Amino acid sequence: MGLMKSGPLSFGATTPGSGCVAITEAELVSGVDCSKGKVFHVMLTANRAVGNFTGMTCGQPAILRVKQDSTGGRTLTWGGNFRFGTTITSITLSTTASKTDYIGFIYDNSAGKIDVVAFVKGF
Protein backbone atom coordinates (compact mmCIF):
# COMPACT_ATOMS: atom_id res chain seq x y z
CA MET A 1 0.00 0.00 0.00
CA GLY A 2 2.30 2.83 1.18
CA LEU A 3 1.94 6.48 0.40
CA MET A 4 2.32 6.30 -3.37
CA LYS A 5 -0.50 7.50 -5.57
CA SER A 6 -0.97 6.05 -9.02
CA GLY A 7 -1.38 8.42 -11.95
CA PRO A 8 0.42 11.60 -12.92
CA LEU A 9 2.14 13.83 -10.40
CA SER A 10 0.10 17.00 -9.92
CA PHE A 11 1.34 20.31 -8.58
CA GLY A 12 -2.20 21.75 -8.83
CA ALA A 13 -3.01 25.22 -10.06
CA THR A 14 -0.81 28.10 -9.06
CA THR A 15 -2.24 30.72 -6.75
CA PRO A 16 -3.56 33.11 -7.95
CA GLY A 17 -4.65 31.84 -11.37
CA SER A 18 -2.88 29.06 -13.18
CA GLY A 19 0.30 28.67 -15.17
CA CYS A 20 3.67 30.21 -14.49
CA VAL A 21 4.23 33.22 -12.28
CA ALA A 22 6.73 35.53 -13.96
CA ILE A 23 9.29 36.94 -11.54
CA THR A 24 11.99 39.54 -11.97
CA GLU A 25 15.65 38.94 -11.32
CA ALA A 26 15.29 41.25 -8.30
CA GLU A 27 12.60 38.92 -6.88
CA LEU A 28 14.87 35.93 -7.54
CA VAL A 29 17.70 37.58 -5.61
CA SER A 30 15.54 38.78 -2.70
CA GLY A 31 13.73 35.42 -2.42
CA VAL A 32 10.76 34.12 -4.40
CA ASP A 33 7.47 34.41 -2.50
CA CYS A 34 6.08 30.89 -2.94
CA SER A 35 2.70 31.87 -1.51
CA LYS A 36 2.04 33.42 -4.96
CA GLY A 37 2.24 30.13 -6.83
CA LYS A 38 4.17 26.95 -7.44
CA VAL A 39 5.79 27.47 -10.84
CA PHE A 40 7.99 30.54 -11.34
CA HIS A 41 9.72 31.80 -14.48
CA VAL A 42 12.69 34.14 -14.75
CA MET A 43 14.99 35.20 -17.60
CA LEU A 44 18.60 35.69 -16.58
CA THR A 45 20.44 38.72 -17.94
CA ALA A 46 23.41 38.37 -15.54
CA ASN A 47 24.83 35.92 -13.00
CA ARG A 48 22.55 35.90 -9.93
CA ALA A 49 22.47 34.73 -6.32
CA VAL A 50 19.14 33.05 -5.53
CA GLY A 51 17.67 34.29 -2.27
CA ASN A 52 16.00 31.83 0.09
CA PHE A 53 12.37 31.30 -0.92
CA THR A 54 9.69 32.66 1.40
CA GLY A 55 6.05 31.76 2.05
CA MET A 56 6.53 28.00 1.71
CA THR A 57 4.57 25.48 3.75
CA CYS A 58 5.70 22.02 4.84
CA GLY A 59 5.93 19.68 1.86
CA GLN A 60 5.11 22.40 -0.66
CA PRO A 61 6.65 21.83 -4.09
CA ALA A 62 7.93 24.65 -6.28
CA ILE A 63 9.43 24.74 -9.75
CA LEU A 64 11.80 27.40 -11.01
CA ARG A 65 11.98 27.75 -14.79
CA VAL A 66 15.19 29.58 -15.67
CA LYS A 67 15.78 30.90 -19.19
CA GLN A 68 19.08 32.22 -20.51
CA ASP A 69 18.90 35.54 -22.34
CA SER A 70 20.21 35.99 -25.91
CA THR A 71 23.78 36.06 -24.57
CA GLY A 72 23.62 32.89 -22.44
CA GLY A 73 26.28 31.66 -20.04
CA ARG A 74 24.52 33.01 -16.93
CA THR A 75 24.96 31.20 -13.61
CA LEU A 76 23.15 30.92 -10.29
CA THR A 77 24.42 30.58 -6.74
CA TRP A 78 22.13 29.47 -3.92
CA GLY A 79 21.07 30.88 -0.55
CA GLY A 80 21.91 28.98 2.62
CA ASN A 81 18.48 27.36 3.03
CA PHE A 82 18.75 25.38 -0.23
CA ARG A 83 19.84 21.81 0.40
CA PHE A 84 21.34 19.48 -2.19
CA GLY A 85 21.35 15.70 -1.82
CA THR A 86 23.59 12.94 -3.11
CA THR A 87 21.82 12.65 -6.48
CA ILE A 88 21.70 16.38 -7.28
CA THR A 89 24.77 17.83 -5.63
CA SER A 90 24.80 21.15 -7.49
CA ILE A 91 23.14 22.97 -10.40
CA THR A 92 25.04 23.86 -13.56
CA LEU A 93 22.66 25.66 -15.89
CA SER A 94 22.61 25.33 -19.67
CA THR A 95 24.96 27.95 -21.06
CA THR A 96 23.41 28.17 -24.55
CA ALA A 97 21.58 31.39 -25.35
CA SER A 98 17.76 31.20 -24.97
CA LYS A 99 17.78 27.70 -23.42
CA THR A 100 15.50 26.91 -20.47
CA ASP A 101 16.20 24.74 -17.43
CA TYR A 102 13.78 23.49 -14.75
CA ILE A 103 14.65 23.10 -11.07
CA GLY A 104 12.26 21.42 -8.62
CA PHE A 105 12.09 21.98 -4.87
CA ILE A 106 10.19 20.65 -1.85
CA TYR A 107 10.17 22.51 1.46
CA ASP A 108 11.21 20.54 4.55
CA ASN A 109 9.69 22.50 7.42
CA SER A 110 11.26 20.35 10.15
CA ALA A 111 14.76 21.18 8.85
CA GLY A 112 13.93 24.67 7.59
CA LYS A 113 15.43 23.68 4.23
CA ILE A 114 14.38 23.93 0.60
CA ASP A 115 15.38 20.57 -0.85
CA VAL A 116 16.47 20.50 -4.49
CA VAL A 117 14.71 17.40 -5.81
CA ALA A 118 14.77 17.77 -9.61
CA PHE A 119 16.86 19.35 -12.34
CA VAL A 120 16.47 19.06 -16.10
CA LYS A 121 18.03 21.33 -18.67
CA GLY A 122 18.36 22.34 -22.27
CA PHE A 123 14.82 23.05 -23.47
C-alpha positions, 0 to 999 in steps of 0.5 A: 500500500504505502503512500504512493498514488498512481497516476500523474504527479500533480502540482495543482493550479498556481495561486492566484490563477494558473500557469507560471508566475513571472518573476523579476531577477530582483525577486529571484535575488531577494527570495521568491514568494512561494505563496504566490504560486508553485511554478515561477519563471525568470529570464537571466540577464546576468549571473545571480544569487538566488535568495531563500524562498519565502512563504513555503509550507511544509511539503510544498513543491515549487518549480523554477523555470530559468531561461538564458537571455540571448547572450547565455552563459549566466549562472546561479548561486544558492542561498543557505536554506537550499539543500542538495542531496547525493543525487543532485549535488549542485546545479550547472545551468545550460549555457546556450543562449535562450535555453531553459532549465527546470529546477524542482524543490520541496520545502522541509519545514522540520529542517527549515530547508528547501530541498532541491529534488529535480533538475532538467536542462536544455529546453 
